[in-house]
Amino acid sequence: MARYQIILAYDGTDFLGYQRQEADRTVQGEVEAALRRLGWQGRSILSSGRTDTGVHASGQVIAVDFDWKHPAEALGKALNAELPVDVAVKAVKVADQEFHPRFDALWRCYHYRLYCRAERNPLRDRFAWRVWPPVDGEGLHAAAALLIGSHNFAAFGMPTRPQGSTIREVQRAVWQPEAGGWRFEITANAFLYHMVRRLVYVQVAVAQGRWRLEQFADGIHHQSTQIAGIAAPNGLELVEVRYPDDRQILEKRFNTLSASGEDDRGQDVRDQG
């Protein structure tokens, strides 16, 4: 029995999110069904995080324990033959037996796409949020610059468990022009529930003149109430989850156990962008 680390891409449009539901179509449900058709008998796969309804991914990471008798590359091909057209395996490798895609992650990267147009564009609306009136690029850049560092983001999302921490560390936050629109790139150690979509919505409000930059900054530094609203899910994509090397993972676990006598798997680092 080996543990496999698998990178998934999926179009989230026709899924009720990532997490398995009893009666609804989800990414986890489709992947587990495909695994079972290959002979897997496990109860549940592990994931780096749970994306919401309509949210896409090109770098979702899962782990599965599987008594697979063939090379890892063959598992990827076999899964792709069983998966529906809106889910695909990008890469497979054998991982450390203790690898956990959520708790071992160093940081996550999300992209959010939007375009500015008065009329709908059905060809873009699947993967981008249409906003109007247009946004001011300088306003977007000024707002994103305020996000860098460790902050209490309670004004922009909810903790993923009761009484959980709302402090997150953002390493990178930039807006890039893209074909008549913009792409927001944000990298952090973890995200609160709806945090990325709330941040996008308020930054757009700043760039449209509906909210002042000072008010946005006050939300970051003093958790003041922000303008109500949330960006559409279809613009959001989980792009990458980065992990330390095996030696760093082992050192982290050893140091945690030595200091507390307990595993660190209970920490609130779940990803809910």
C-alpha positions as CSV (number, residue, x, y, z in Angstrom):
1,M,0.0,0.0,0.0
2,A,1.4,3.4,-1.1
3,R,0.3,6.9,-0.7
4,Y,0.0,8.8,-3.9
5,Q,0.1,12.6,-4.4
6,I,-2.1,13.7,-7.3
7,I,-2.5,17.1,-8.9
8,L,-6.0,17.7,-10.3
9,A,-7.5,20.3,-12.7
10,Y,-11.2,20.8,-13.0
11,D,-13.8,23.1,-14.4
12,G,-16.0,23.8,-11.3
13,T,-19.0,25.1,-13.2
14,D,-21.1,21.9,-13.0
15,F,-20.0,20.8,-9.5
16,L,-21.5,21.7,-6.2
17,G,-18.0,22.3,-4.9
18,Y,-15.2,20.0,-4.2
19,Q,-16.3,18.2,-1.0
20,R,-18.4,15.0,-1.3
21,Q,-22.1,15.4,-0.9
22,E,-24.7,12.7,-0.4
23,A,-26.8,13.5,-3.5
24,D,-25.0,16.2,-5.5
25,R,-22.2,16.1,-8.0
26,T,-18.8,17.1,-6.5
27,V,-15.2,16.8,-7.5
28,Q,-14.4,14.5,-4.6
29,G,-17.3,12.3,-5.4
30,E,-16.2,11.9,-9.1
31,V,-12.6,11.2,-8.2
32,E,-13.5,8.6,-5.6
33,A,-15.9,6.9,-8.0
34,A,-13.2,6.7,-10.6
35,L,-10.7,5.2,-8.1
36,R,-13.2,2.6,-7.0
37,R,-13.6,1.5,-10.6
38,L,-9.9,0.9,-10.6
39,G,-10.1,-1.3,-7.5
40,W,-9.6,1.2,-4.7
41,Q,-11.4,0.3,-1.5
42,G,-10.6,3.2,0.8
43,R,-13.1,5.4,2.6
44,S,-12.0,8.9,1.6
45,I,-9.2,10.8,-0.2
46,L,-7.4,13.7,1.4
47,S,-7.2,17.1,-0.2
48,S,-5.4,20.4,0.1
49,G,-8.7,22.3,0.5
50,R,-12.3,22.5,-0.4
51,T,-13.3,24.8,-3.3
52,D,-16.8,26.2,-3.4
53,T,-19.5,25.7,-6.0
54,G,-18.4,27.1,-9.3
55,V,-14.8,27.5,-8.3
56,H,-12.1,26.1,-10.7
57,A,-8.7,24.5,-10.1
58,S,-5.6,23.8,-12.0
59,G,-3.5,22.8,-9.0
60,Q,-5.7,21.0,-6.5
61,V,-3.7,18.4,-4.6
62,I,-5.1,15.2,-3.2
63,A,-3.6,12.1,-1.6
64,V,-4.9,8.5,-1.7
65,D,-3.7,5.3,-0.2
66,F,-3.9,2.6,-2.9
67,D,-2.5,-0.8,-3.4
68,W,-1.7,-0.1,-7.1
69,K,0.5,-2.6,-8.8
70,H,1.7,-0.4,-11.6
71,P,3.9,2.7,-12.0
72,A,2.5,6.0,-10.7
73,E,2.3,7.4,-14.2
74,A,-0.1,4.5,-15.2
75,L,-2.4,5.5,-12.3
76,G,-2.7,9.0,-13.8
77,K,-3.6,7.6,-17.2
78,A,-6.0,5.1,-15.8
79,L,-7.8,7.7,-13.7
80,N,-8.1,10.1,-16.7
81,A,-9.7,7.3,-18.6
82,E,-12.4,7.0,-15.9
83,L,-12.9,10.6,-15.0
84,P,-15.5,12.9,-16.6
85,V,-14.4,15.6,-19.1
86,D,-14.4,18.4,-16.5
87,V,-11.9,16.7,-14.2
88,A,-8.3,15.6,-15.1
89,V,-5.2,14.3,-13.4
90,K,-2.1,16.5,-14.2
91,A,0.5,14.6,-12.3
92,V,0.9,11.6,-9.9
93,K,3.8,10.6,-7.7
94,V,4.4,8.3,-4.7
95,A,4.5,10.4,-1.5
96,D,5.7,9.9,2.0
97,Q,3.3,7.7,3.9
98,E,2.6,10.6,6.4
99,F,2.1,13.2,3.7
100,H,-1.1,15.3,4.1
101,P,-2.0,17.7,1.3
102,R,-3.6,20.2,3.6
103,F,-1.5,20.3,6.8
104,D,1.9,19.9,5.1
105,A,1.3,22.8,2.7
106,L,3.5,25.9,3.0
107,W,1.3,28.2,0.9
108,R,-1.5,28.3,-1.6
109,C,-1.9,30.4,-4.7
110,Y,-5.2,31.6,-6.2
111,H,-5.9,33.6,-9.3
112,Y,-9.1,35.6,-9.9
113,R,-10.1,36.8,-13.3
114,L,-12.5,39.6,-14.2
115,Y,-13.3,41.6,-17.3
116,C,-14.9,45.0,-17.8
117,R,-17.8,45.2,-20.2
118,A,-21.3,46.5,-20.2
119,E,-22.7,43.5,-22.1
120,R,-22.4,39.8,-21.2
121,N,-19.8,37.6,-23.0
122,P,-20.9,34.0,-22.7
123,L,-17.5,32.7,-23.8
124,R,-15.7,34.5,-21.0
125,D,-18.4,34.3,-18.3
126,R,-17.6,30.7,-17.5
127,F,-14.1,31.6,-16.1
128,A,-14.3,35.4,-15.4
129,W,-16.5,37.8,-13.5
130,R,-18.0,40.6,-15.6
131,V,-17.9,44.0,-13.9
132,W,-19.2,47.4,-14.9
133,P,-18.4,50.3,-14.7
134,P,-14.7,49.7,-15.5
135,V,-12.1,49.6,-12.8
136,D,-9.2,51.9,-12.3
137,G,-5.9,50.0,-12.5
138,E,-4.1,52.4,-10.1
139,G,-6.8,51.7,-7.5
140,L,-6.4,48.0,-7.8
141,H,-2.6,48.2,-7.5
142,A,-2.9,50.4,-4.4
143,A,-5.4,48.1,-2.7
144,A,-3.4,44.9,-3.4
145,A,-0.2,46.5,-1.9
146,L,-1.9,46.8,1.4
147,L,-2.5,43.0,1.7
148,I,1.2,42.0,2.0
149,G,2.2,40.6,5.4
150,S,0.5,39.0,8.3
151,H,-2.9,40.5,9.1
152,N,-6.2,39.7,10.8
153,F,-8.5,39.3,7.9
154,A,-11.7,38.9,10.0
155,A,-13.4,41.7,7.9
156,F,-12.9,39.6,4.7
157,G,-13.8,36.0,5.7
158,M,-14.8,33.5,8.3
159,P,-12.6,31.0,10.1
160,T,-13.0,27.4,8.9
161,R,-13.8,26.1,12.4
162,P,-15.5,27.7,15.4
163,Q,-13.1,30.0,17.3
164,G,-10.5,29.5,14.7
165,S,-7.8,32.1,14.0
166,T,-8.5,34.8,11.3
167,I,-4.8,35.8,11.0
168,R,-3.3,34.9,7.6
169,E,0.1,35.7,6.0
170,V,0.0,37.0,2.4
171,Q,3.3,36.7,0.6
172,R,2.1,38.1,-2.8
173,A,-0.9,40.0,-4.0
174,V,-0.8,41.7,-7.5
175,W,-3.2,42.6,-10.3
176,Q,-2.1,41.8,-13.8
177,P,-3.8,43.3,-16.9
178,E,-5.3,40.5,-19.1
179,A,-7.2,40.8,-22.4
180,G,-9.6,43.6,-21.5
181,G,-9.7,42.7,-17.9
182,W,-7.6,41.8,-14.9
183,R,-6.1,38.8,-13.1
184,F,-5.6,39.0,-9.3
185,E,-2.8,36.7,-8.1
186,I,-2.7,36.1,-4.3
187,T,-0.4,33.7,-2.4
188,A,-0.8,33.0,1.3
189,N,-0.1,30.4,3.9
190,A,-3.9,29.7,4.1
191,F,-7.2,31.4,3.5
192,L,-10.4,32.1,5.4
193,Y,-13.7,31.0,4.0
194,H,-14.6,33.3,1.1
195,M,-11.6,35.4,1.8
196,V,-10.3,35.7,-1.8
197,R,-13.7,36.6,-3.3
198,R,-14.4,39.1,-0.6
199,L,-11.0,40.8,-1.1
200,V,-11.6,40.9,-4.8
201,Y,-15.1,42.4,-4.4
202,V,-13.9,45.2,-2.1
203,Q,-10.8,46.0,-4.2
204,V,-13.1,46.3,-7.2
205,A,-15.4,48.6,-5.2
206,V,-12.3,50.8,-4.5
207,A,-11.2,50.8,-8.1
208,Q,-14.8,51.8,-9.2
209,G,-14.9,54.7,-6.7
210,R,-17.7,53.0,-4.6
211,W,-15.4,52.5,-1.6
212,R,-12.4,54.5,-0.4
213,L,-8.9,53.0,-0.2
214,E,-8.7,54.3,3.4
215,Q,-11.8,52.2,4.3
216,F,-10.2,49.1,2.8
217,A,-7.0,49.7,4.7
218,D,-9.0,50.1,7.9
219,G,-10.6,46.7,7.3
220,I,-7.1,45.1,7.0
221,H,-5.5,46.9,10.0
222,H,-8.5,47.3,12.3
223,Q,-11.1,44.8,11.0
224,S,-13.7,47.5,10.3
225,T,-16.9,46.5,8.5
226,Q,-16.5,46.5,4.7
227,I,-18.9,47.2,1.9
228,A,-21.3,44.2,1.5
229,G,-20.9,41.8,-1.4
230,I,-18.8,39.0,-2.8
231,A,-17.2,38.4,-6.2
232,A,-18.7,35.6,-8.3
233,P,-17.2,32.1,-7.9
234,N,-16.6,31.5,-11.6
235,G,-13.6,33.9,-11.7
236,L,-11.7,32.0,-9.0
237,E,-9.1,29.3,-9.6
238,L,-6.9,27.4,-7.2
239,V,-3.6,27.4,-9.1
240,E,-0.9,25.9,-6.9
241,V,-0.2,24.4,-3.5
242,R,3.5,24.4,-2.5
243,Y,5.1,21.9,-0.1
244,P,8.5,21.7,1.7
245,D,10.8,18.9,0.7
246,D,10.6,15.6,2.6
247,R,13.4,16.5,5.0
248,Q,11.7,19.7,6.0
249,I,8.5,17.9,6.6
250,L,10.1,15.4,8.9
251,E,12.0,18.1,10.8
252,K,8.7,20.0,11.3
253,R,6.9,17.0,12.7
254,F,9.9,16.1,15.0
255,N,10.1,19.6,16.4
256,T,6.3,19.8,17.0
257,L,6.2,16.5,18.8
258,S,9.2,17.4,20.9
259,A,7.7,20.7,21.9
260,S,4.2,19.6,22.7
261,G,4.0,15.9,22.6
262,E,1.1,16.2,20.1
263,D,0.8,16.1,16.4
264,D,0.1,19.4,14.7
265,R,-2.7,18.1,12.5
266,G,-5.3,20.1,14.5
267,Q,-4.0,23.5,13.4
268,D,-6.5,25.7,11.6
269,V,-4.8,25.9,8.2
270,R,-7.7,24.6,6.1
271,D,-8.0,26.3,2.7
272,Q,-11.4,27.9,1.8
273,G,-10.5,30.6,-0.7
